[in-house]
Amino acid sequence: METKGRKSRCKARTKAGKPCQAAATTGGLCFFHANPNKASELGRIGGRSKRHSVADGADLLPKLDTARAVRDTVARLIEDVYAGRLHPRVAGGLAPLLNLQMRAIETTDLERRLAKLERLLAETEAEEDLDRKEDSAPLSGLGDMLAHARKRNERARTLGLEKDEAAPVDPPEAT
């Protein structure tokens, strides 16, 4: 003698080989065993309703290569969340990426500015060195003149001329 609950159960077996526990319809099978294609169809419908879809006319993110572009994108994302065009979880997932992009932009900008300052410093130091050399140029010119006079005197001695006969050295001009 079968109980009433036993008769109302599906007669089919599950994929695991156990008896199906679903309620039976008039044919003795549950709805899904009677209509096997219906389960996959209903699963697709449920999946489509839960997925994160991108609207056809949705704007893509702009190129985020400046701090201003990142700031404008964050403002737009906030507006989209409040307007219901963007799920808060999607915006929450983008937030750390936008923060990382902003830090990378700041670091790149600081590196560029530092390189420019170092280049300007090197140019300034080079100009100061040149100014120092120009300031000491008359002294180094005098040394060149003395070296030239010594050579002339040596040449005169080798030719047998006396010092007095050698061409006189012109004194340096006062500046």
C-alpha positions as CSV (number, residue, x, y, z in Angstrom):
1,M,0.0,0.0,0.0
2,E,1.5,3.3,-1.1
3,T,1.0,6.5,0.7
4,K,-0.5,9.6,-0.9
5,G,2.9,11.5,-0.7
6,R,4.6,8.7,-2.5
7,K,2.2,8.8,-5.5
8,S,2.6,12.5,-6.0
9,R,6.4,12.3,-6.5
10,C,8.1,12.2,-9.9
11,K,8.9,8.7,-11.2
12,A,12.1,9.8,-13.0
13,R,15.6,9.6,-11.6
14,T,18.2,12.4,-11.2
15,K,21.6,12.5,-12.9
16,A,23.0,11.1,-9.7
17,G,20.7,8.1,-10.0
18,K,18.5,8.9,-7.0
19,P,14.7,9.2,-7.3
20,C,13.5,12.7,-8.2
21,Q,11.9,14.4,-5.2
22,A,9.8,17.0,-7.2
23,A,6.0,16.8,-7.3
24,A,4.6,14.9,-10.2
25,T,2.2,16.2,-12.8
26,T,-0.7,14.3,-14.4
27,G,1.8,12.2,-16.5
28,G,3.7,11.0,-13.4
29,L,6.8,13.1,-14.0
30,C,7.7,16.5,-12.7
31,F,7.5,19.5,-14.9
32,F,11.2,19.5,-15.8
33,H,11.4,15.7,-16.5
34,A,8.3,16.0,-18.7
35,N,9.8,19.1,-20.5
36,P,13.6,18.6,-20.5
37,N,14.3,21.6,-22.8
38,K,12.3,24.0,-20.6
39,A,14.9,23.8,-17.8
40,S,17.8,25.1,-20.0
41,E,15.5,27.7,-21.5
42,L,14.4,29.0,-18.0
43,G,18.1,28.9,-16.9
44,R,19.1,31.1,-19.8
45,I,16.3,33.6,-19.1
46,G,17.4,33.8,-15.5
47,G,21.0,34.3,-16.5
48,R,20.2,37.1,-18.9
49,S,18.2,39.0,-16.3
50,K,21.1,38.8,-13.8
51,R,24.0,39.7,-16.1
52,H,25.7,43.0,-16.2
53,S,24.8,44.3,-19.6
54,V,26.4,47.3,-21.4
55,A,23.8,49.5,-23.1
56,D,24.3,49.9,-26.8
57,G,24.8,53.6,-26.5
58,A,26.9,53.5,-23.4
59,D,30.0,55.8,-23.4
60,L,33.3,54.0,-23.1
61,L,35.8,55.4,-20.6
62,P,38.0,58.1,-22.1
63,K,41.7,58.0,-22.2
64,L,42.8,58.4,-18.6
65,D,46.2,60.0,-19.2
66,T,45.8,63.2,-17.1
67,A,44.6,63.9,-13.6
68,R,41.8,66.0,-15.1
69,A,40.6,63.1,-17.2
70,V,40.5,60.8,-14.2
71,R,38.7,63.4,-12.1
72,D,36.1,63.9,-14.9
73,T,35.6,60.1,-15.2
74,V,35.0,59.7,-11.5
75,A,32.4,62.5,-11.6
76,R,30.7,60.8,-14.5
77,L,30.7,57.4,-12.8
78,I,29.1,59.0,-9.7
79,E,26.4,60.6,-11.8
80,D,25.8,57.2,-13.5
81,V,25.4,55.4,-10.2
82,Y,22.9,58.0,-8.9
83,A,21.0,57.9,-12.2
84,G,20.8,54.1,-12.1
85,R,22.7,53.7,-15.3
86,L,25.6,51.9,-13.6
87,H,25.5,49.3,-10.8
88,P,27.3,50.5,-7.6
89,R,29.3,47.3,-7.6
90,V,30.7,48.1,-11.0
91,A,31.6,51.6,-9.9
92,G,33.1,50.1,-6.7
93,G,35.3,47.8,-8.8
94,L,36.5,50.7,-10.9
95,A,37.4,52.9,-7.9
96,P,40.7,51.2,-7.0
97,L,41.7,51.1,-10.7
98,L,41.1,54.8,-11.0
99,N,43.0,55.5,-7.8
100,L,45.9,53.5,-9.2
101,Q,45.8,55.4,-12.5
102,M,45.8,58.7,-10.6
103,R,48.9,57.7,-8.5
104,A,50.7,56.6,-11.7
105,I,49.9,60.0,-13.3
106,E,51.1,61.9,-10.3
107,T,54.4,59.9,-10.1
108,T,55.0,60.3,-13.8
109,D,54.4,64.1,-13.5
110,L,56.7,64.4,-10.6
111,E,59.5,62.4,-12.4
112,R,59.1,64.7,-15.5
113,R,59.2,67.9,-13.3
114,L,62.3,66.6,-11.4
115,A,64.1,65.7,-14.6
116,K,63.4,69.3,-15.9
117,L,64.7,70.8,-12.7
118,E,67.8,68.7,-12.8
119,R,68.4,69.7,-16.4
120,L,68.0,73.4,-15.5
121,L,70.3,73.1,-12.6
122,A,73.0,71.4,-14.7
123,E,72.6,74.2,-17.3
124,T,72.9,76.9,-14.6
125,E,76.0,75.3,-13.1
126,A,77.6,75.0,-16.6
127,E,76.9,78.7,-17.2
128,E,78.4,79.6,-13.8
129,D,81.6,77.5,-14.6
130,L,81.8,79.3,-18.0
131,D,81.5,82.7,-16.2
132,R,84.2,81.8,-13.8
133,K,86.5,80.7,-16.6
134,E,85.8,84.0,-18.5
135,D,86.6,86.0,-15.3
136,S,90.0,84.2,-15.0
137,A,90.7,84.3,-18.8
138,P,93.1,87.3,-18.6
139,L,95.3,85.5,-16.2
140,S,95.3,82.3,-18.3
141,G,96.1,84.5,-21.4
142,L,99.0,86.0,-19.6
143,G,100.3,82.5,-18.9
144,D,100.1,81.7,-22.6
145,M,102.0,84.8,-23.4
146,L,104.8,83.9,-21.0
147,A,105.0,80.4,-22.4
148,H,105.3,81.9,-25.9
149,A,108.0,84.3,-24.7
150,R,110.0,81.4,-23.2
151,K,109.8,79.5,-26.4
152,R,111.1,82.5,-28.3
153,N,114.0,82.9,-25.9
154,E,114.9,79.2,-26.2
155,R,114.8,79.5,-30.0
156,A,117.0,82.6,-29.9
157,R,119.6,80.7,-27.7
158,T,119.7,77.8,-30.0
159,L,120.3,80.1,-33.0
160,G,123.1,81.8,-31.1
161,L,121.4,85.1,-30.5
162,E,121.7,86.9,-27.3
163,K,118.7,87.7,-25.1
164,D,118.9,91.3,-26.0
165,E,118.8,90.5,-29.7
166,A,115.6,88.4,-29.4
167,A,112.4,90.1,-30.3
168,P,110.9,91.8,-27.2
169,V,107.7,90.5,-25.8
170,D,104.9,93.0,-25.8
171,P,103.4,93.5,-22.4
172,P,99.8,92.4,-22.0
173,E,97.2,95.0,-22.5
174,A,95.4,96.2,-19.4
175,T,91.7,95.4,-19.5
